[in-house]
Amino acid sequence: MSLKTKIAVAVSFLFVLFVAVASYFIYSYFEQTFKTSISTQQFSLVASIADNIDDKLSIAHNALKAIAASAPDDVFTNADTAQRFLNGTYGIHSIFATNAAFISLDGKIVAEREYVAGRRGKDLSYREWYKKTIESRKPLISDPFITTHPPIHPAVIMTVPIFDKRGNMKGLFIGSIDLLGENFLANLSKVRIGKTGYIVIADRNRTLIVHPDRSRIMKPAAPPGVNKVIDQAFDGFEGNSETVTSKGVSMLISVKQLRTASWFLAANYPRSEAYAPLERATRYFVATVVVCTFALLFITWFVMKRLMLPLAVVTNHLEQLPGKKAGDRQIMIQSTDEIGILATTFNTMMTTLDRQQESLQEQTIVLEQEIAERQKAQEALAVKQRQLEALNDSLEERVVNSLQQIRQQDQVLIQQSRRAAMGEMINNIAHQWRQPLNNLGLIVQSIKYSFEMGGLTLEQLTDDNAKAMDTIMYMSRTIDDFRYFFRDDKQKTILPIVDLLNRTLSLVSASFQHLNISLDIDVHDSVTAFGYPNELSQVILNILNNAKDVFSERNVPTPLIRIRAFGEGDRSIVTIGDNGGGIDENILPRIFDPYFSTKEVGKGSGIGLYMSKVIIEQNMGGILIARNIAGGAEFRIELLSCVVADDKRNPLLAAS
């Protein structure tokens, strides 16, 4: 780069620096003003939509209150009167298209807008909206839930308590809004902010009520920590912010809390679309600055060329210097100004340089020899590096093979543990079949006796035949249950814990009754997990059989096993406790070690609890721990939960 070019670049750089700084502040002000304007407009739109939703919710609720106020006094005692009244309230049909109903004070359906045979008297007292309305004695807009009334859709319920003249509550009048139907809430999923922006509504339980993707309604919103603005919205935040969705899309989001329900409305506007005009203006601005800069460089270069002509001679000599001999390298110029001083200095430098060049040639020969030696050393180092890489690849392959062998050994141990349980299963089959076989024997003897006495009738023969077939079918189901237990699981499935416990307990129920072992069971039928059914059943069966063995070894007078299953955060918990006296604290840390057993030789393999821990923690990603409790020991199984449903007790397990 020539001197004139450098001076031109320096001047241009100062100009560009000034323009850049000024442009930065101007652009920053413009950008902030533009973003503020977009945010203000979007929040105004969101506030307007939120007010409109509040108004429509209030209108719907007020319509429900007005109809409830005009209901006959005997609607809760006369279902036909209530049905005729509902059939005559035409205005409510357009608002609550899914259903409207009178609910008695004890939570039962008195009459619905559309009569459905068999639904009168259905108990809805377990619903949260019923409990909250009864407790508060005030109208309520419920959290979203899945209806039991066709169509089975997500919905919200509006409730109005009805009182008699003395102020005593007689019952409820309710209206249902289908979140997937045609109404003002469902239609919000079609609203667009710009071209691709959309609106969502969620409640404080992180449940989506309105979303353009209808499959996400009733699903959880973004998990905590994924979208900070949504996290703030659940705490009551209102306003605008920029965020990134759970799918990684950068959004301009506006949040407005609703007045009539504990919900909030959020409008998501993609930043790429919202700020597209700003990006176009930025490109035009940058292009203008670049063009002006190049024009200034050209003008500066032209001016400096005129000013720097005295240096042309020196420059031309220096350009031709490589082709000149030693005597021609001197600059022949007569001048006492800066150019003359530069020429004299250059001539002196060239004389010194010629002497140094001779010395440098000698040093170059030595340097070339050193370079050759270093090149040989580098080639040897490269060979060593390749050998090391080959060794590393071989080591990695051996590690992979070792891990596969370990997994195969664990699977073999699981099968060994299951085969070790076969003896116990055979004993259980014997207990399960003892009474049915006795019944079959009595039926056969009864038929023979009646035949010999001449009193065998077709009716008795048919009745005894039916009893015998029932007993045979029971024994067949027992065989199916035991065969299912020994079937290999091929893939993970969603496990309803209540069903799995019922099936597992059916395998040991007869032997437990024979040993007078009592069961205290409290299981929520909403508890589910994700894993291998038979492997989890094997774990539970191992724990139950260990408890049974402890009862026998220690002669416990009133043996009792307590089983609990419940949800805890995002995990499902199963606890199995007994009153067998507990585990010695000295061996408690070792009970999950392979081949460790406290039983006599021949009565325990020591792999049952070890494989139980492998199944729960390695195969199913859960946790299995044991501890001593008052009077006995307790095993706790923690697994990842799959479904959160209504918190109800299963009647079958509760009865046991």
C-alpha positions as CSV (number, residue, x, y, z in Angstrom):
1,M,0.0,0.0,0.0
2,S,1.5,3.3,-1.1
3,L,1.9,6.3,1.2
4,K,-0.7,8.3,-0.7
5,T,-3.1,5.3,-0.2
6,K,-2.4,5.1,3.5
7,I,-3.1,8.8,3.9
8,A,-6.3,8.5,2.0
9,V,-7.3,5.5,4.1
10,A,-6.5,7.3,7.3
11,V,-8.6,10.3,6.3
12,S,-11.4,8.0,5.2
13,F,-11.2,6.0,8.4
14,L,-11.6,9.2,10.5
15,F,-14.6,10.1,8.4
16,V,-16.1,6.6,8.5
17,L,-15.5,6.5,12.3
18,F,-17.4,9.8,12.7
19,V,-20.2,8.6,10.4
20,A,-20.4,5.2,12.2
21,V,-20.6,6.7,15.7
22,A,-23.2,9.2,14.6
23,S,-25.1,6.5,12.7
24,Y,-25.0,4.2,15.7
25,F,-26.7,6.7,18.0
26,I,-29.2,7.7,15.4
27,Y,-30.0,4.1,14.6
28,S,-30.2,3.1,18.2
29,Y,-32.7,5.9,18.9
30,F,-34.7,4.9,15.8
31,E,-34.6,1.3,16.7
32,Q,-35.8,1.9,20.3
33,T,-38.6,4.2,19.1
34,F,-39.7,1.6,16.5
35,K,-39.6,-1.3,19.0
36,T,-41.5,0.8,21.6
37,S,-44.2,1.6,19.0
38,I,-44.6,-2.0,18.0
39,S,-44.8,-3.1,21.6
40,T,-47.3,-0.4,22.5
41,Q,-49.5,-1.4,19.6
42,Q,-49.3,-5.1,20.4
43,F,-50.1,-4.6,24.1
44,S,-53.0,-2.3,23.2
45,L,-54.4,-5.1,20.9
46,V,-53.9,-7.7,23.6
47,A,-55.5,-5.5,26.2
48,S,-58.5,-4.9,23.9
49,I,-58.8,-8.7,23.3
50,A,-58.5,-9.4,27.0
51,D,-61.2,-6.8,27.8
52,N,-63.4,-8.4,25.1
53,I,-63.0,-11.8,26.6
54,D,-63.7,-10.5,30.1
55,D,-66.9,-8.8,28.8
56,K,-68.0,-12.0,27.0
57,L,-67.3,-14.1,30.1
58,S,-69.2,-11.7,32.2
59,I,-72.1,-11.7,29.8
60,A,-72.2,-15.5,29.7
61,H,-72.0,-15.7,33.5
62,N,-74.6,-13.0,34.0
63,A,-76.9,-14.8,31.5
64,L,-76.5,-18.0,33.6
65,K,-77.2,-16.0,36.8
66,A,-80.4,-14.5,35.2
67,I,-81.7,-17.9,34.2
68,A,-80.9,-19.3,37.6
69,A,-82.8,-16.5,39.3
70,S,-85.9,-17.3,37.2
71,A,-85.8,-21.1,37.9
72,P,-88.9,-22.6,39.6
73,D,-88.6,-23.3,43.3
74,D,-88.9,-27.1,42.8
75,V,-86.2,-27.6,40.1
76,F,-84.1,-29.6,42.6
77,T,-86.9,-31.8,43.8
78,N,-88.7,-32.4,40.5
79,A,-86.5,-33.5,37.6
80,D,-89.3,-33.1,35.1
81,T,-89.9,-29.5,36.1
82,A,-86.2,-28.8,35.8
83,Q,-86.1,-30.5,32.3
84,R,-89.1,-28.5,31.0
85,F,-87.5,-25.3,32.3
86,L,-84.2,-26.0,30.6
87,N,-86.0,-26.9,27.3
88,G,-87.6,-23.5,27.4
89,T,-84.4,-21.5,27.9
90,Y,-83.5,-21.0,24.3
91,G,-81.0,-18.2,24.8
92,I,-78.7,-20.3,26.9
93,H,-78.2,-22.8,24.1
94,S,-76.1,-20.5,22.0
95,I,-73.8,-19.6,24.9
96,F,-73.4,-23.0,26.5
97,A,-73.6,-25.2,23.5
98,T,-72.1,-28.2,25.2
99,N,-74.3,-28.5,28.3
100,A,-76.3,-26.7,31.0
101,A,-77.6,-28.5,34.1
102,F,-79.1,-28.3,37.6
103,I,-76.8,-30.0,40.2
104,S,-78.3,-30.9,43.6
105,L,-76.6,-29.9,46.8
106,D,-75.0,-33.3,47.2
107,G,-73.4,-33.1,43.7
108,K,-75.9,-35.2,41.6
109,I,-77.3,-34.2,38.2
110,V,-81.0,-33.3,38.5
111,A,-81.6,-32.4,34.8
112,E,-79.5,-31.4,31.7
113,R,-80.2,-29.3,28.7
114,E,-80.4,-32.4,26.5
115,Y,-81.9,-35.4,28.3
116,V,-79.6,-38.4,28.2
117,A,-80.9,-41.7,29.6
118,G,-79.0,-42.9,32.6
119,R,-77.2,-39.6,33.4
120,R,-79.7,-38.3,35.9
121,G,-78.4,-38.8,39.4
122,K,-74.7,-39.1,38.2
123,D,-72.4,-37.9,41.0
124,L,-70.2,-34.9,40.1
125,S,-69.3,-34.0,43.7
126,Y,-65.7,-35.0,43.0
127,R,-65.2,-32.1,40.6
128,E,-63.2,-29.1,41.8
129,W,-65.7,-26.6,40.5
130,Y,-68.4,-28.2,42.6
131,K,-66.3,-28.3,45.8
132,K,-65.1,-24.7,45.4
133,T,-68.7,-23.4,44.7
134,I,-70.1,-25.2,47.7
135,E,-67.3,-23.9,49.9
136,S,-67.4,-20.3,48.7
137,R,-71.2,-20.1,48.1
138,K,-70.3,-17.8,45.1
139,P,-70.4,-18.1,41.3
140,L,-67.3,-19.6,39.8
141,I,-65.5,-20.0,36.5
142,S,-63.7,-23.3,36.7
143,D,-60.2,-24.4,35.6
144,P,-60.3,-26.5,32.4
145,F,-61.0,-30.2,32.6
146,I,-62.1,-33.1,30.4
147,T,-65.9,-33.6,30.3
148,T,-67.7,-36.9,30.7
149,H,-70.6,-35.7,28.7
150,P,-70.4,-36.3,24.9
151,P,-68.5,-34.9,23.1
152,I,-65.6,-35.8,25.4
153,H,-63.8,-32.5,25.1
154,P,-61.8,-30.0,27.2
155,A,-64.2,-27.5,28.7
156,V,-64.7,-24.9,31.4
157,I,-67.7,-24.7,33.7
158,M,-69.5,-21.6,34.9
159,T,-71.4,-22.2,38.2
160,V,-74.2,-20.2,40.0
161,P,-75.3,-21.3,43.5
162,I,-79.1,-21.1,44.0
163,F,-80.5,-20.2,47.4
164,D,-84.0,-20.4,49.0
165,K,-85.7,-17.4,50.6
166,R,-83.9,-18.2,53.9
167,G,-80.5,-18.0,52.3
168,N,-79.9,-21.8,52.4
169,M,-78.2,-23.2,49.3
170,K,-80.4,-25.5,47.3
171,G,-78.0,-26.5,44.5
172,L,-76.1,-25.3,41.5
173,F,-76.9,-24.2,38.0
174,I,-74.0,-24.8,35.6
175,G,-73.1,-24.1,32.0
176,S,-70.3,-25.7,30.0
177,I,-68.2,-24.0,27.3
178,D,-66.5,-26.4,24.9
179,L,-62.8,-25.4,24.3
180,L,-62.9,-27.2,21.0
181,G,-66.3,-26.1,19.9
182,E,-67.6,-23.0,18.1
183,N,-67.6,-20.2,20.7
184,F,-65.7,-17.0,21.6
185,L,-63.0,-18.9,23.5
186,A,-62.4,-21.6,20.9
187,N,-62.4,-19.0,18.1
188,L,-59.5,-17.2,19.7
189,S,-57.2,-19.9,18.3
190,K,-57.9,-18.5,14.8
191,V,-56.8,-15.0,15.7
192,R,-53.5,-14.0,14.1
193,I,-51.1,-11.3,15.2
194,G,-49.6,-10.1,11.9
195,K,-49.2,-13.1,9.5
196,T,-47.9,-15.8,11.9
197,G,-48.4,-14.5,15.4
198,Y,-51.0,-16.1,17.6
199,I,-52.8,-15.9,20.9
200,V,-52.7,-18.3,23.9
201,I,-54.7,-18.4,27.2
202,A,-53.4,-20.4,30.2
203,D,-54.5,-20.7,33.8
204,R,-52.4,-20.4,36.9
205,N,-51.9,-24.2,36.9
206,R,-49.9,-23.9,33.7
207,T,-52.7,-25.5,31.7
208,L,-53.3,-24.2,28.2
209,I,-57.0,-23.2,27.5
210,V,-56.6,-21.6,24.1
211,H,-53.9,-22.4,21.6
212,P,-53.7,-22.5,17.7
213,D,-52.6,-26.1,17.9
214,R,-55.8,-27.7,19.4
215,S,-53.9,-30.8,20.4
216,R,-52.0,-28.8,23.0
217,I,-55.2,-27.6,24.8
218,M,-55.3,-29.1,28.3
219,K,-51.6,-29.8,28.0
220,P,-49.0,-28.0,30.3
221,A,-47.5,-24.7,29.0
222,A,-43.8,-24.3,28.8
223,P,-42.0,-26.1,31.7
224,P,-40.7,-23.7,34.4
225,G,-37.4,-22.1,33.4
226,V,-37.9,-22.6,29.6
227,N,-39.8,-19.3,29.0
228,K,-39.1,-16.7,31.7
229,V,-41.8,-14.3,30.5
230,I,-44.4,-17.1,30.8
231,D,-43.1,-17.9,34.3
232,Q,-43.6,-14.3,35.2
233,A,-47.1,-14.3,33.7
234,F,-48.1,-17.1,36.1
235,D,-47.0,-14.8,39.0
236,G,-49.2,-11.9,37.7
237,F,-46.9,-10.1,35.2
238,E,-48.5,-7.8,32.6
239,G,-46.7,-6.1,29.8
240,N,-44.3,-6.7,26.9
241,S,-41.1,-8.5,26.6
242,E,-38.9,-10.5,24.2
243,T,-38.5,-14.2,24.8
244,V,-37.7,-17.5,23.2
245,T,-40.4,-20.2,23.1
246,S,-39.9,-23.8,24.1
247,K,-39.4,-24.6,20.3
248,G,-36.6,-22.0,20.1
249,V,-38.5,-19.3,18.2
250,S,-37.7,-15.7,19.2
251,M,-40.9,-13.9,20.0
252,L,-42.2,-10.4,21.0
253,I,-44.7,-11.4,23.7
254,S,-47.5,-9.3,25.3
255,V,-49.2,-10.5,28.5
256,K,-52.5,-9.4,30.0
257,Q,-54.2,-10.8,33.1
258,L,-58.0,-11.4,32.8
259,R,-60.3,-9.9,35.5
260,T,-63.1,-12.5,35.4
261,A,-61.0,-15.6,35.8
262,S,-57.6,-16.6,37.1
263,W,-56.2,-16.8,33.5
264,F,-53.8,-14.7,31.5
265,L,-53.8,-13.9,27.7
266,A,-50.5,-13.8,25.8
267,A,-49.9,-12.7,22.2
268,N,-46.8,-14.2,20.5
269,Y,-45.5,-12.2,17.5
270,P,-42.3,-13.5,15.8
271,R,-39.5,-11.0,16.1
272,S,-38.5,-11.7,12.5
273,E,-41.9,-10.5,11.3
274,A,-42.4,-7.7,13.9
275,Y,-39.0,-6.1,13.1
276,A,-38.9,-6.8,9.4
277,P,-39.3,-3.0,8.4
278,L,-36.5,-2.2,10.8
279,E,-34.2,-4.8,9.3
280,R,-34.9,-3.4,5.7
281,A,-34.1,0.1,6.9
282,T,-30.9,-1.2,8.4
283,R,-29.8,-2.7,5.2
284,Y,-30.5,0.5,3.2
285,F,-28.6,2.5,5.8
286,V,-25.6,0.2,5.7
287,A,-25.5,0.2,1.9
288,T,-25.6,4.1,1.9
289,V,-22.7,4.3,4.3
290,V,-20.6,1.8,2.3
291,V,-21.2,3.7,-1.0
292,C,-20.2,7.0,0.6
293,T,-17.1,5.5,2.1
294,F,-15.9,4.1,-1.2
295,A,-16.6,7.5,-2.9
296,L,-14.5,9.3,-0.3
297,L,-11.6,6.8,-0.7
298,F,-11.5,7.5,-4.4
299,I,-11.5,11.3,-4.0
300,T,-8.8,11.1,-1.3
301,W,-6.6,8.9,-3.4
302,F,-6.9,11.2,-6.4
303,V,-5.9,14.3,-4.3
304,M,-3.0,12.5,-2.6
305,K,-1.6,11.4,-6.0
306,R,-1.2,15.0,-7.0
307,L,0.4,16.0,-3.7
308,M,2.9,13.1,-3.6
309,L,4.6,13.5,-7.1
310,P,8.1,14.3,-5.5
311,L,8.1,10.8,-4.2
312,A,7.6,9.2,-7.6
313,V,11.3,9.0,-8.4
314,V,12.1,7.3,-5.1
315,T,9.2,5.0,-5.5
316,N,10.1,4.0,-9.1
317,H,13.7,3.3,-8.0
318,L,12.5,1.1,-5.1
319,E,10.2,-0.8,-7.4
320,Q,13.1,-1.7,-9.8
321,L,15.5,-2.4,-7.0
322,P,15.4,-6.2,-7.1
323,G,16.7,-6.2,-10.7
324,K,19.5,-3.8,-10.1
325,K,23.1,-4.8,-9.4
326,A,25.1,-3.7,-6.3
327,G,26.5,-0.5,-7.9
328,D,23.1,0.6,-9.4
329,R,21.2,0.3,-6.0
330,Q,22.3,3.8,-5.0
331,I,19.7,6.6,-5.5
332,M,21.2,9.5,-7.5
333,I,19.3,12.5,-6.4
334,Q,20.4,16.0,-5.4
335,S,18.1,17.4,-2.8
336,T,18.4,18.8,0.7
337,D,14.8,18.4,1.7
338,E,13.2,15.4,3.4
339,I,13.4,13.4,0.1
340,G,17.2,14.1,-0.1
341,I,17.6,13.0,3.5
342,L,15.6,9.9,2.7
343,A,17.8,9.0,-0.3
344,T,21.1,9.5,1.6
345,T,19.8,7.3,4.4
346,F,18.7,4.7,1.9
347,N,22.1,4.6,0.2
348,T,23.8,4.1,3.6
349,M,21.4,1.3,4.4
350,M,22.0,-0.5,1.1
351,T,25.8,-0.5,1.7
352,T,25.2,-2.1,5.1
353,L,22.7,-4.5,3.7
354,D,25.1,-5.8,1.1
355,R,27.6,-6.7,3.8
356,Q,24.9,-8.3,6.0
357,Q,23.6,-10.3,3.0
358,E,26.9,-12.1,2.6
359,S,26.8,-13.1,6.3
360,L,23.2,-14.1,5.9
361,Q,24.0,-16.5,3.1
362,E,26.4,-18.4,5.4
363,Q,23.8,-18.6,8.1
364,T,21.2,-19.8,5.7
365,I,23.2,-22.9,4.9
366,V,23.4,-23.8,8.6
367,L,19.7,-23.1,9.0
368,E,18.7,-25.4,6.1
369,Q,20.6,-28.2,7.8
370,E,18.7,-27.6,11.1
371,I,15.4,-27.6,9.2
372,A,16.1,-30.9,7.6
373,E,16.9,-32.5,11.0
374,R,13.7,-31.0,12.5
375,Q,11.6,-32.4,9.5
376,K,12.9,-35.9,10.2
377,A,11.9,-35.5,13.9
378,Q,8.4,-34.4,12.9
379,E,8.0,-37.4,10.6
380,A,8.9,-39.7,13.5
381,L,6.5,-37.9,15.8
382,A,3.7,-38.3,13.2
383,V,4.3,-42.1,13.1
384,K,4.0,-42.2,16.9
385,Q,0.8,-40.1,16.7
386,R,-0.8,-42.6,14.3
387,Q,0.2,-45.5,16.5
388,L,-1.4,-43.7,19.5
389,E,-4.6,-43.1,17.5
390,A,-4.8,-46.8,16.5
391,L,-4.4,-47.8,20.2
392,N,-7.1,-45.4,21.2
393,D,-9.5,-46.8,18.6
394,S,-8.8,-50.3,19.8
395,L,-9.4,-49.2,23.4
396,E,-12.8,-47.6,22.6
397,E,-13.9,-50.8,20.8
398,R,-12.9,-52.9,23.9
399,V,-14.9,-50.6,26.2
400,V,-18.0,-50.9,24.0
401,N,-17.7,-54.7,24.0
402,S,-17.3,-54.7,27.8
403,L,-20.4,-52.6,28.2
404,Q,-22.4,-55.0,26.0
405,Q,-21.2,-57.9,28.0
406,I,-22.2,-56.2,31.3
407,R,-25.7,-55.5,29.9
408,Q,-26.0,-59.1,28.7
409,Q,-25.0,-60.3,32.2
410,D,-27.6,-58.0,33.8
411,Q,-30.2,-59.5,31.5
412,V,-29.1,-63.0,32.5
413,L,-29.4,-62.1,36.2
414,I,-32.9,-60.8,35.6
415,Q,-33.9,-64.1,34.0
416,Q,-32.2,-66.0,36.8
417,S,-34.1,-63.9,39.4
418,R,-37.3,-64.6,37.5
419,R,-36.6,-68.4,37.3
420,A,-35.7,-68.3,41.0
421,A,-39.2,-66.9,41.6
422,M,-40.8,-69.8,39.7
423,G,-40.8,-72.1,42.7
424,E,-42.7,-69.4,44.7
425,M,-45.1,-69.0,41.8
426,I,-45.8,-72.8,41.7
427,N,-46.6,-72.6,45.4
428,N,-48.9,-69.7,44.7
429,I,-50.6,-71.7,41.9
430,A,-51.2,-74.5,44.4
431,H,-52.8,-72.1,46.8
432,Q,-54.9,-70.5,44.0
433,W,-56.2,-73.9,42.8
434,R,-56.7,-75.7,46.1
435,Q,-60.2,-74.3,46.7
436,P,-61.4,-74.4,43.1
437,L,-60.4,-78.0,42.8
438,N,-62.2,-78.8,46.0
439,N,-65.3,-77.1,44.6
440,L,-65.1,-79.1,41.4
441,G,-64.9,-82.3,43.4
442,L,-68.0,-81.3,45.4
443,I,-69.9,-80.5,42.2
444,V,-69.0,-83.9,40.6
445,Q,-69.9,-85.8,43.8
446,S,-73.2,-83.9,44.0
447,I,-74.1,-84.9,40.4
448,K,-73.2,-88.5,41.0
449,Y,-75.2,-88.6,44.3
450,S,-78.3,-87.0,42.7
451,F,-78.1,-89.5,39.7
452,E,-77.8,-92.5,42.1
453,M,-80.8,-91.2,44.1
454,G,-82.8,-90.7,41.0
455,G,-83.2,-87.0,41.7
456,L,-80.9,-85.6,39.0
457,T,-82.9,-83.1,37.0
458,L,-82.0,-81.1,33.8
459,E,-82.2,-77.9,35.8
460,Q,-79.8,-79.2,38.5
461,L,-77.4,-80.6,35.9
462,T,-77.4,-77.2,34.0
463,D,-76.8,-75.3,37.3
464,D,-73.9,-77.6,38.4
465,N,-72.4,-77.5,34.9
466,A,-72.5,-73.7,35.0
467,K,-70.8,-73.7,38.4
468,A,-68.1,-76.1,37.2
469,M,-67.4,-74.0,34.1
470,D,-67.1,-70.8,36.2
471,T,-64.6,-72.6,38.4
472,I,-62.7,-73.8,35.3
473,M,-62.6,-70.3,33.8
474,Y,-61.3,-68.9,37.1
475,M,-58.5,-71.5,37.0
476,S,-57.8,-70.6,33.4
477,R,-57.5,-66.9,34.2
478,T,-55.1,-67.8,37.0
479,I,-52.9,-69.7,34.5
480,D,-53.0,-66.6,32.2
481,D,-52.0,-64.3,35.0
482,F,-49.0,-66.5,35.9
483,R,-48.0,-66.9,32.3
484,Y,-48.2,-63.2,31.7
485,F,-45.8,-62.6,34.6
486,F,-43.1,-64.7,32.9
487,R,-43.5,-63.1,29.5
488,D,-40.5,-60.9,28.4
489,D,-41.2,-57.2,27.9
490,K,-40.2,-56.0,24.5
491,Q,-40.8,-52.3,24.9
492,K,-41.7,-49.7,27.5
493,T,-45.3,-48.8,27.9
494,I,-47.5,-46.5,30.1
495,L,-48.1,-48.4,33.3
496,P,-51.4,-47.7,35.3
497,I,-50.0,-48.6,38.7
498,V,-53.4,-49.7,40.0
499,D,-53.8,-52.3,37.3
500,L,-50.2,-53.6,37.7
501,L,-50.7,-53.9,41.5
502,N,-54.0,-55.7,41.0
503,R,-52.4,-58.2,38.6
504,T,-49.3,-58.7,40.9
505,L,-51.4,-59.2,44.1
506,S,-53.6,-61.7,42.3
507,L,-50.4,-63.9,42.0
508,V,-49.9,-64.0,45.8
509,S,-53.4,-63.4,47.2
510,A,-54.1,-67.1,48.0
511,S,-50.7,-67.7,49.7
512,F,-51.1,-64.5,51.7
513,Q,-54.6,-65.6,52.8
514,H,-53.2,-69.0,53.7
515,L,-50.5,-67.3,55.9
516,N,-53.1,-64.8,57.4
517,I,-51.1,-61.8,56.0
518,S,-53.2,-58.7,55.9
519,L,-53.0,-56.0,53.2
520,D,-53.5,-52.3,53.9
521,I,-53.7,-50.6,50.4
522,D,-54.2,-47.0,49.5
523,V,-53.6,-46.4,45.7
524,H,-54.7,-43.4,43.6
525,D,-55.9,-44.6,40.2
526,S,-54.3,-41.5,38.6
527,V,-50.8,-42.8,39.3
528,T,-49.0,-44.0,36.2
529,A,-45.4,-44.6,35.1
530,F,-43.4,-45.4,31.9
531,G,-41.5,-48.6,31.8
532,Y,-41.6,-52.4,31.5
533,P,-44.8,-53.9,33.2
534,N,-43.4,-57.4,33.9
535,E,-40.1,-56.1,35.3
536,L,-41.9,-53.7,37.6
537,S,-44.3,-56.5,38.6
538,Q,-41.2,-58.7,39.4
539,V,-39.7,-56.0,41.6
540,I,-43.0,-55.7,43.6
541,L,-43.2,-59.4,43.8
542,N,-39.6,-59.7,45.1
543,I,-40.4,-57.2,47.9
544,L,-43.7,-58.9,48.8
545,N,-42.0,-62.4,49.0
546,N,-39.2,-61.0,51.1
547,A,-41.8,-59.6,53.6
548,K,-43.6,-62.9,53.6
549,D,-40.3,-64.8,54.4
550,V,-39.5,-62.3,57.2
551,F,-43.0,-63.0,58.7
552,S,-42.4,-66.7,58.6
553,E,-38.8,-66.5,60.0
554,R,-39.8,-64.2,62.9
555,N,-43.2,-65.7,63.6
556,V,-44.9,-62.3,63.5
557,P,-48.3,-62.8,65.1
558,T,-50.4,-60.4,63.0
559,P,-48.4,-59.9,59.8
560,L,-49.4,-56.7,57.8
561,I,-48.2,-55.2,54.5
562,R,-49.0,-51.6,53.7
563,I,-49.0,-50.5,50.0
564,R,-49.3,-46.8,49.0
565,A,-49.2,-45.3,45.5
566,F,-49.4,-41.5,44.9
567,G,-48.0,-38.7,42.8
568,E,-45.3,-36.4,44.0
569,G,-44.4,-33.6,41.6
570,D,-43.5,-35.1,38.2
571,R,-42.9,-38.6,39.8
572,S,-45.1,-41.6,40.8
573,I,-44.3,-43.1,44.2
574,V,-45.0,-46.7,45.3
575,T,-44.2,-47.6,48.9
576,I,-44.3,-51.2,50.4
577,G,-44.0,-51.4,54.2
578,D,-44.4,-54.2,56.7
579,N,-44.4,-54.8,60.5
580,G,-41.8,-57.6,60.4
581,G,-39.3,-55.8,62.7
582,G,-37.1,-54.0,60.2
583,I,-33.6,-54.6,58.8
584,D,-30.5,-54.6,60.9
585,E,-28.9,-51.1,60.5
586,N,-25.5,-52.7,60.0
587,I,-26.6,-54.6,56.9
588,L,-29.1,-52.1,55.5
589,P,-26.5,-50.4,53.2
590,R,-25.7,-53.8,51.7
591,I,-29.1,-55.3,50.9
592,F,-28.9,-54.3,47.3
593,D,-25.4,-55.8,46.7
594,P,-25.3,-58.8,44.3
595,Y,-25.4,-62.2,46.0
596,F,-25.9,-60.7,49.5
597,S,-28.5,-62.6,51.5
598,T,-29.4,-63.0,55.2
599,K,-31.3,-66.2,54.6
600,E,-30.1,-69.7,55.3
601,V,-28.0,-71.4,52.6
602,G,-30.4,-72.8,49.9
603,K,-33.2,-70.4,50.8
604,G,-32.0,-67.2,49.1
605,S,-29.9,-66.5,46.0
606,G,-29.0,-62.9,47.0
607,I,-29.9,-61.5,43.5
608,G,-33.5,-60.6,44.0
609,L,-33.1,-57.1,45.5
610,Y,-29.9,-56.5,43.4
611,M,-31.8,-57.1,40.2
612,S,-34.8,-55.1,41.5
613,K,-32.5,-52.1,41.9
614,V,-31.0,-52.7,38.4
615,I,-34.5,-52.9,36.9
616,I,-35.8,-49.7,38.6
617,E,-32.7,-47.5,38.3
618,Q,-31.0,-48.7,35.1
619,N,-33.8,-50.1,32.9
620,M,-36.6,-47.6,34.0
621,G,-34.6,-44.5,35.1
622,G,-36.2,-44.5,38.6
623,I,-35.0,-44.8,42.2
624,L,-35.3,-47.8,44.7
625,I,-34.4,-47.2,48.3
626,A,-35.1,-49.0,51.6
627,R,-35.4,-47.7,55.2
628,N,-36.6,-48.8,58.6
629,I,-39.9,-47.5,59.9
630,A,-41.8,-48.0,63.1
631,G,-42.2,-51.7,63.6
632,G,-40.7,-52.8,60.2
633,A,-39.1,-51.9,56.9
634,E,-40.3,-49.9,53.9
635,F,-39.2,-50.0,50.3
636,R,-39.8,-46.8,48.1
637,I,-40.0,-46.9,44.3
638,E,-39.9,-43.6,42.4
639,L,-40.7,-43.5,38.6
640,L,-41.3,-40.8,36.1
641,S,-45.0,-40.0,36.0
642,C,-46.9,-40.0,32.6
643,V,-50.5,-38.8,33.2
644,V,-52.1,-36.5,35.8
645,A,-55.8,-37.2,36.2
646,D,-58.6,-36.8,38.8
647,D,-57.4,-37.8,42.2
648,K,-59.7,-40.8,42.9
649,R,-59.3,-44.0,44.9
650,N,-59.6,-47.3,43.0
651,P,-62.6,-49.2,44.4
652,L,-61.2,-52.6,43.9
653,L,-57.9,-52.0,45.8
654,A,-59.8,-50.0,48.4
655,A,-62.0,-53.0,49.1
656,S,-59.0,-55.3,49.6
